[in-house]
Structures are given as structure tokens and as C-alpha cells.
């Protein structure tokens, strides 16, 4: 009887590069990359929605600080932000003796903070533009029904803005997936870090990096398919009627 597990290990054992040990590193890198991107996107989205609402405020003392935050994080490279958070935190007096040190000592959490703040800045501007693009007729209709500003924002503006922002936010998700490749510079064993490890061990630059590129490509297609599905479901009312 054919044993898939035995065939798989025999195939890897006959290969000098893709061995069970190296495939374990790739798996660890895939898990780390997925966790880092997923958590940063979720937390960044949770932060971006209220920030986008406040950013749309006509009161300058509310909108300007958020504008400054988004301007700084969108105007500087993510790699520099990662370096500042990962290496710069040790310059704060007493940080190594505080309860925060176990968090910042692990490279995963500084990378998560940098990625979250970066994607939150971009997502804030994406949703702010979508909120600003809300049709005046929708707002006037909500006010005619006697809705308060908070209720109108929750029932009319935010759902409508989310549908409009979906294509741009899908691009932001893909951007964060690709940007996560820099996480290995702070000693994280992500997908790129796994490829570097295999390269340093076997001195073969093409196979490991091409394999990782294929994994990124598969993840990108999965994200594209997911957002195409969401757009088809949520924007179905905008499609021209079939004859």
C-alpha cells in the first residue's frame, strides 16, 4: 500500500537542500509570517477605524495630531521604523528593569508594533478618504430620519465607507504581506529568514529564495481571491443588471 508520508520523507532525504530539517524551518517561517501579518492587520484595522473618524473631524485640534501620525508613518520607510522600535527602545532609562522588557526583548513584539503602527497609518487614510466620499444624499436621508451623528456614522457612513475602501484595503493587506519580508533583519525566523538560513548553510541562493517567492505568490493569490469574493458579495448592488 502506498504510504504518502514515507514517500515524502524519502523524497526529501534524497534532496540535498529540501530536507525534513530545512522544511521545518520553512514551516516555522510561514507560521511566523502569517501570525505577524494577521495580528498587525487586525490590530491596525481596529485602530484605524476610530482614527479615520477623528481624522475626518473639522476640529483641527482633533484631526491634526492624527494627520501628523499618518504623515510620519507613511512618509518614512517601514524598515527604519522597525529599526527605531527594535533597537531604540533600549535607550529608555529603566526599560530593561520594567515589566515591559520581556515584551521588547522578543523580536516578534517590536516587529508587531512597527507593522501595526505602519498599517494603521495607511488604513486610516484609506478609510478617511472613503468616509469623505460618502454621498451627501445618504447623509441627508439619515438626518431626515432623525438619526444622531453617532448613529448615522455607525449605520450609514461606516458600512458604506467600508465597501468603497475594500479594493484599496486589499492592496494594503498584500503590501503588508510583502513588507513582512524585512522582519528577518531583527532576527525573526520568518519566510525570508528561513531562506537566508538555508542559503547560508548550503550556499545556494536560487532554490531557497525561489521557493519562498513561490510561497509568497500563493499567499498573495489567496488574499486576492478572498478580497475578490468580498467585493463580489458586498458590491453586488453596483454591478450592472444582467440582460
C-alpha positions in Angstrom: 0.0 0.0 0.0 1.3 3.4 -0.9 2.4 5.5 2.1 2.4 9.2 1.3 4.4 10.1 4.5 7.1 7.6 3.6 7.3 8.8 0.0 7.5 12.4 1.2 10.4 11.7 3.6 12.3 9.6 1.0 11.9 12.4 -1.5 13.3 15.0 1.0 16.1 12.7 2.1 17.3 12.3 -1.5 17.4 16.1 -1.9 20.5 17.9 -0.5 18.6 21.2 0.1 14.9 20.4 0.8 15.4 18.1 3.7 13.0 17.5 6.6 15.1 19.8 8.7 15.0 22.7 6.2 11.3 22.2 5.5 10.7 22.5 9.2 12.5 25.9 9.1 10.2 26.9 6.2 7.2 25.9 8.1 8.3 27.9 11.2 8.9 30.9 8.9 5.4 30.5 7.3 3.8 30.4 10.8 5.7 33.4 12.0 5.0 35.4 8.8 1.3 34.5 9.0 1.0 35.4 12.7 2.9 38.7 12.3 0.8 39.9 9.3 -2.5 38.7 10.6 -2.1 40.3 14.0 -0.8 43.6 12.7 -3.6 43.8 10.2 -6.3 43.1 12.8 -4.9 45.5 15.4 -4.2 48.1 12.8 -7.7 47.9 11.5 -9.2 48.2 15.0 -7.1 51.4 15.5 -7.6 52.8 12.0 -11.5 52.9 12.1 -11.8 55.4 15.1 -8.7 57.3 13.9 -10.3 57.7 10.4 -13.5 59.1 12.0 -11.5 61.5 14.2 -9.3 62.4 11.2 -12.4 63.4 9.3 -13.3 65.9 12.1 -13.5 69.6 11.2 -11.9 70.4 14.5 -8.2 71.0 13.9 -7.1 70.1 17.4 -8.5 66.6 16.8 -7.6 66.0 13.2 -4.1 67.5 13.1 -2.4 65.1 15.6 -3.8 62.1 13.7 -2.6 63.7 10.4 0.9 64.1 11.9 0.9 60.4 12.9 -0.2 59.2 9.5 2.2 61.6 7.7 5.2 60.4 9.7 4.5 56.7 9.3 3.6 56.9 5.6 6.5 59.2 4.9 9.3 57.1 6.4 10.4 53.6 5.4 9.0 50.7 7.3 12.5 49.3 7.8 13.6 52.5 9.6 10.5 52.3 11.8 11.3 48.7 12.7 14.9 49.6 13.5 13.9 52.5 15.7 11.4 50.4 17.7 13.6 47.3 18.0 17.0 49.0 18.7 15.8 52.3 20.1 13.8 51.0 23.0 16.9 50.1 24.9 17.8 53.7 25.2 14.9 54.4 27.5 16.0 54.5 31.1 14.8 51.7 33.2 13.1 49.8 30.4 15.3 46.7 31.0 14.2 46.6 34.6 10.5 47.2 33.9 7.7 44.7 33.2 7.8 45.7 29.5 11.3 44.3 28.9 10.1 40.6 28.4 7.9 42.0 25.6 10.5 44.2 23.9 13.3 41.6 24.4 11.5 39.2 22.0 11.9 40.4 18.4 8.4 39.4 17.5 6.6 42.1 19.5 8.7 45.1 18.3 8.1 43.9 14.8 4.4 43.6 15.5 4.3 47.1 16.9 6.1 48.6 13.9 3.9 46.8 11.4 0.7 47.7 13.3 1.5 51.4 13.5 2.5 51.4 9.8 -0.6 49.7 8.5 -2.8 51.6 10.9 -1.5 54.9 9.3 -2.2 53.7 5.8 -5.6 52.2 6.7 -6.6 55.4 8.5 -6.1 57.4 5.3 -7.9 54.8 3.2 -10.9 54.9 5.4 -10.8 58.7 5.8 -11.0 59.0 2.0 -13.9 56.6 1.9 -15.7 58.4 4.6 -15.2 61.8 2.8 -16.6 60.2 -0.3 -19.9 59.4 1.3 -22.8 60.7 -0.8 -24.5 63.8 0.6 -27.8 62.2 -0.2 -27.1 59.3 2.2 -26.3 61.8 5.0 -29.3 64.0 4.3 -31.6 60.9 4.3 -30.2 59.7 7.6 -30.7 63.1 9.2 -34.2 63.2 7.7 -34.9 60.0 9.7 -33.8 61.8 12.8 -30.5 59.8 13.3 -27.9 61.3 15.6 -24.4 61.8 14.3 -23.1 58.7 16.1 -26.0 56.5 14.9 -25.6 57.8 11.3 -21.9 57.1 11.4 -22.5 53.5 12.7 -25.4 52.6 10.4 -24.8 54.6 7.2 -21.3 56.1 6.9 -19.0 53.3 8.2 -20.7 50.4 6.3 -20.8 52.5 3.1 -17.2 53.6 3.5 -16.0 50.1 4.2 -17.4 48.9 0.9 -15.8 51.7 -1.0 -12.4 51.2 0.8 -12.4 47.4 0.2 -10.3 47.4 -3.0 -7.7 49.8 -1.6 -7.6 47.9 1.7 -7.0 44.7 -0.2 -3.9 46.2 -1.7 -2.7 47.3 1.8 -3.1 43.7 3.0 -0.9 42.5 0.1 1.6 45.3 0.8 1.9 44.2 4.4 2.4 40.6 3.4 5.3 41.6 1.1 6.7 44.1 3.6 6.9 41.4 6.3 9.9 40.1 4.5 12.0 42.6 6.3 11.2 41.1 9.7 14.2 38.8 9.4 16.6 41.8 9.9 15.7 41.8 13.6 16.4 38.0 14.0 12.9 36.8 13.4 12.7 33.4 11.6 10.1 34.4 9.0 9.9 33.0 5.5 12.8 35.2 4.3 14.8 34.4 7.4 14.3 30.7 6.6 15.5 31.2 3.1 18.6 33.0 4.4 19.3 30.2 6.8 19.2 27.6 4.0 21.3 29.8 1.8 23.9 30.3 4.5 24.0 26.5 5.1 24.1 25.2 1.5 25.4 28.3 -0.4 22.6 28.0 -2.9 20.8 31.4 -3.4 18.3 30.4 -6.0 16.5 27.4 -4.7 15.5 28.7 -1.2 14.6 32.2 -2.3 12.7 30.9 -5.3 10.8 28.5 -3.1 10.0 31.3 -0.6 8.9 33.5 -3.5 6.5 30.8 -4.6 5.0 30.7 -1.1 4.5 34.4 -1.1 2.9 34.2 -4.5 0.5 31.5 -3.3 -0.4 33.6 -0.2 -0.9 36.7 -2.4 -3.3 34.8 -4.7 -5.2 33.6 -1.7 -5.6 37.1 -0.4 -6.7 38.4 -3.9 -9.3 35.6 -4.2 -10.6 36.4 -0.7 -11.0 40.2 -1.4 -12.5 39.5 -4.9 -15.0 37.3 -3.1 -15.8 40.1 -0.6 -16.1 42.7 -3.3 -18.4 40.5 -5.3 -20.7 40.0 -2.3 -20.6 43.5 -0.8 -20.6 45.5 -4.1 -23.1 43.3 -5.9 -25.6 46.2 -5.9 -23.2 48.3 -8.0 -22.9 45.7 -10.8 -24.9 46.4 -14.0 -28.0 44.3 -14.2 -27.8 41.3 -16.5 -30.0 41.4 -19.6 
